[in-house]
Amino acid sequence: MKILRYPSSAADKKVKSIIDREIDFSTTDVQAVSRILKDVKQTGDPALIRYSRQFDAPQMTIDALAVTPAEMAAAGKQVDRSFMRALNRAASQIERFHRQQLPKSWIDARRPGTLLGQMVNPVDAAGVYVPGGRGGNTPLVSSVLMGAIPAKIAGVPKVVMVTPPTPSGNVAPHLLVAAKKVGVDNVYKVGSAWAVGALAYGTETIPKVNVIVGPGNIFVTLAKKIVAGTVGIDMIAGPSEILVIADGTADPDFAAADLLSQAEHDPLASAILVTDSVKLAHSVNAAVEKQVGALARADIARQSLAAFGAIMVVENLNAAIDLANHIAPEHLELQVADPMDVAPRIRNAGAIFLGHYTPEPVGDYMAGPNHVLPTAGTARFSSALSVDHFMKKTSLIRYSPVAFRKEARDIMCLANVEGLGAHANAIQIRLSSKSSKRSV
């Protein structure tokens, strides 16, 4: 990794390249995904089978799209106790955290003669996309938990899950056990852009939903972007990111391991260390080189670090905080002596990890907060996936005749300024009506 003094022209150039990094949707990809979505919308299940046979499971049939109760029961016999222990702990802690997010309906009657408020209700149906993970050999169980648990807490009546089938037409048992644990109503063996299309438009087998959440490859992400507006989505997520602020108290091996935990995701992933210690900068750099060689995904990590990794040496922690707020990383670790002093000054980050024993993976799997986080600088204006993504708010307004008459002239004034005579007339006709003399 390059060690750069910040600020400097070289460091500024590196930071700009990282901030400007985004998912690049080629014209070819946009056209291909648009065709797939149109095909699914018009054809339904037969389109899902064609794409599934071509890309995932050659023998897939319409009857096999939905996971059966027998398959769910069989899955429970294929996982071990250690997995169940970890799953139960993670699900419990994720549920406990998200339950704190539940919004409440409210009514305000403080203005005489008026009743104003807001009703909060869950959407009718939600779809959770769960990547298959290397042909189903690395099931992304955490995606099941992070997508379905907040939907269930929100009170969504119908939560369904889609995930690509293995070549043999199955779903990894760990995913099915997790889906059952968190109360997913139905699981369907379908992936990629055609799965997103099925959730957005509905097919003979897969119901149309109101919100689609969950991570995926570029085709899943592009499909979500295209159907956004037809349905709600969580976010358009880019490559993973980590920024570690560290002072002289940090352990170089810890910091190096945490940088690599994100660099191994994708050649476009970003891993940055910002420190006020030149000694630590060199120690972390050496530790990264030592650790990367032992990774199964070493080639990906090296590509990521070469393109979007950096070690920035700053004058003090204030400068480190300013740089972090400028970059607005997905994951921000504070490996400093007093993280609670630094944290209140962070304005832009998807999630903040406090202290030397809070590495990013605790947030991925176990801590409780959602790991679906804003990337590519969008933490400046957006937030983690939450219960709110599965709820909608409806305003309540009621005026008595007395309250109506009190504000009528002002309402007509604004309507007339905007040139909307019918708006003004809707007020005037009530002022002229004998029934407006009532006081209730």
PyMOL commands that set and color helices and strands:
alter all, ss='L'
color gray80, all
select helices_A, chain A and resi 9-19+27-43+45-55+62-64+69-76+81-99+134-136+141-154+173-181+192-201+218-227+252-263+278-292+298-308+317-327+339-345+360-365+378-380+387-390+401-417+421-431+434-437
alter helices_A, ss='H'
color red, helices_A
select strands_A, chain A and resi 3-5+106-108+114-122+125-129+158-163+186-189+211-213+232-233+241-246+270-275+309-313+331-335+351-354+391-399
alter strands_A, ss='S'
color yellow, strands_A
deselect
rebuild
show_as cartoon
